[in-house]
């Protein structure tokens, strides 16, 4: 298990107070011959999983930069790997990006060197998970919801309407209990999924953001997760292990990514996904450059490639995500279509509660909310039965 670096509210608050750093790169020169990327599963494809999905081979041929990928299963693992060093880029979600900025592990991006920056979705250009004090610390990559994946046989072909199928013991439409047949995500940020469920089902708690929880709200979320612990057969963090669990271990419902849904459906298995009535958490991922990158020229070339090539379009089809470049839905650069983007939730941006690092200083007041380092230790306790 990777050692996790924990960031409390103080470190993250400093992010907003420091004098903005200047981008280290002023021009892009010859590539160094390689670029080392920490990425989510399925994010960097060269046709090895499916020959139709390849946005690496041409990049390597055009630039001479060999792409090396280290897959990470959680945001905490991404932070740990970037802390260890040896990587150039990371596809960081919003619950990792501010920690990387606070820890000075990533450098500002000179957007003048990214020719295709103007094509980035205006909703993402200045997003607070990668922009601090007007300084950009990354290039938007992809975004999407954490969906409820389910076995259509177990639910008799009808999509579950609520996340209660993974939080509360019940008999499913196939006549069997959900106990032992559901999963939960093995990452502290999953506490937000419990908080999101409580926003609708216990409005008296007054939760307005699943990432900004006072002590009472936080305790209620932990209590719900302890209740869920009695139902969970396995906590997942490896996408491919979750796929196997749905195929071979009798799992019928779990929060998941569209990536797993797509691969299971490609095998003609009885799998579908939905966003229940409570809504969903989600992720907006950003390519961020390590402060001590050994291959910054190749890294900048890849950041430009990520916006201007078939990557945005084909990755959004492959993963079931949404491109950071809206034109990739319609301009024919790859496989994606306007209808496909609509299916992936491109128009639901405002309905998604994007992963954000919890801090003590929140909208409820200075020091009013539970900071992330407690989410880490307490969720470990929940999984361990405490």
HELIX and SHEET records of a PDB file:
HELIX    1   1 UNK A    9  UNK A   17  1                                   9    
HELIX    2   2 UNK A   57  UNK A   63  1                                   7    
HELIX    3   3 UNK A   75  UNK A   84  1                                  10    
HELIX    4   4 UNK A   94  UNK A  102  1                                   9    
HELIX    5   5 UNK A  111  UNK A  113  5                                   3    
HELIX    6   6 UNK A  117  UNK A  119  5                                   3    
HELIX    7   7 UNK A  122  UNK A  125  1                                   4    
HELIX    8   8 UNK A  164  UNK A  167  1                                   4    
HELIX    9   9 UNK A  188  UNK A  190  5                                   3    
HELIX   10  10 UNK A  191  UNK A  201  1                                  11    
HELIX   11  11 UNK A  203  UNK A  205  5                                   3    
HELIX   12  12 UNK A  215  UNK A  229  1                                  15    
HELIX   13  13 UNK A  239  UNK A  248  1                                  10    
HELIX   14  14 UNK A  258  UNK A  266  1                                   9    
HELIX   15  15 UNK A  296  UNK A  308  1                                  13    
HELIX   16  16 UNK A  311  UNK A  319  1                                   9    
HELIX   17  17 UNK A  326  UNK A  329  5                                   4    
HELIX   18  18 UNK A  338  UNK A  343  1                                   6    
HELIX   19  19 UNK A  346  UNK A  351  5                                   6    
HELIX   20  20 UNK A  372  UNK A  383  1                                  12    
SHEET    1   A 6 UNK A  66  UNK A  71  0                                        
SHEET    2   A 6 UNK A  34  UNK A  39  1                                        
SHEET    3   A 6 UNK A  89  UNK A  92  1                                        
SHEET    4   A 6 UNK A 280  UNK A 289 -1                                        
SHEET    5   A 6 UNK A 139  UNK A 145 -1                                        
SHEET    6   A 6 UNK A 322  UNK A 323 -1                                        
SHEET    1   B 5 UNK A  66  UNK A  71  0                                        
SHEET    2   B 5 UNK A  34  UNK A  39  1                                        
SHEET    3   B 5 UNK A  89  UNK A  92  1                                        
SHEET    4   B 5 UNK A 280  UNK A 289 -1                                        
SHEET    5   B 5 UNK A 352  UNK A 354  1                                        
SHEET    1   C 2 UNK A 131  UNK A 132  0                                        
SHEET    2   C 2 UNK A 135  UNK A 136 -1                                        
SHEET    1   D 5 UNK A 232  UNK A 236  0                                        
SHEET    2   D 5 UNK A 182  UNK A 185  1                                        
SHEET    3   D 5 UNK A 253  UNK A 256  1                                        
SHEET    4   D 5 UNK A 147  UNK A 151 -1                                        
SHEET    5   D 5 UNK A 271  UNK A 274 -1                                        
END                                                                             
